[in-house]
Amino acid sequence: MQLFRQIKHLKAWLKSMRAQGATIGLVPTMGALHDGHLSLVENARKENNAVVTSIFVNPLQFNNSEDLHKYPNTFEEDIALLESRGNDVVFAPERDGLYPTKTRLVLNFDNLEHTMEGQFRPGHFNGVGIVVAKLLNIVQPDSAYFGQKDLQQFAVVQRLVNDLSFDVQLRCIPTVREPDGLALSSRNRRLSISDRNEATIFYASLKRGEELIKQGMKVETVRQEVKDFFKKSKAELEYFELIDTWTLQKIDGIKGKKSVALCIAGYLGAVRLIDNVIIHNEY
Ligand code: AMP
């Protein structure tokens, strides 16, 4: 496995791979890797001749400087994990390498960025859009891999790719979970032992919500039940929304919708967690 810090070195390698007719899969990450990230790498491995995983903690997408400051850095372990899963290249640019000048770009994702995460993290999707556009432009992969865990991010990336005509196939990979249902996240490392145990409330609320919504209960009633559930725990609920998976717009129920998702966000101490489940409607 090779590690490139500089864009020009990565590009030289990509050029030689392309000359041999290789297809390239890109897995963008911010490091502190876990089995969720590695599942993206494994999918990329199956579908391409070579896999490039980027590790870059993108300052532009952090609206909270403490969150950026405390973002876990486990670079040596990340490299070992990627090597063990057959990843070919790690692209880990310096901050100045990716942002040689202060970018003034402003992207507009309209309705996709004004709901859920967008309401609580101003500027977040602008930062995500800029870094993903840069990575797609530099690597020009055949396919790029993202996690369902960040469902809203995937919708934003889809719109970015359409609006800027990137020639890439996007893949959304199912969320990898702990045996008790907690979605794997780099932020879980910051949870105390007792908060880690409490964190199961997020997925438990989604599964209970899914059951009730499928029985035809209105989302406001389900939300109230989830709020009451949260009151008994140390976790704080930020939002619990039923959305149309395509438009991300909030909806009341699943009638007439093919694919909807329940999305949740909240805090355990200073750690912010998000999760979602997709409900496929058979009716
Ligand atoms: P991050 O390093 O947190 O920016 O995540 C990099 C990619 O990994 C994103 O596309 C995430 O959606 C994805 N990802 C994070 N956690 C999981 C998980 N538990 N299962 C699957 N994919 C994940």
Residues whose N, C-alpha, C, O or C-beta is under 5 A from the ligand:
A	BS01	AMP	P28 T29 M30 G31 G36 H37 Y145 F146 G147 Q148 K149 D150 I173 P174 T175 V176 A183 L184 S185
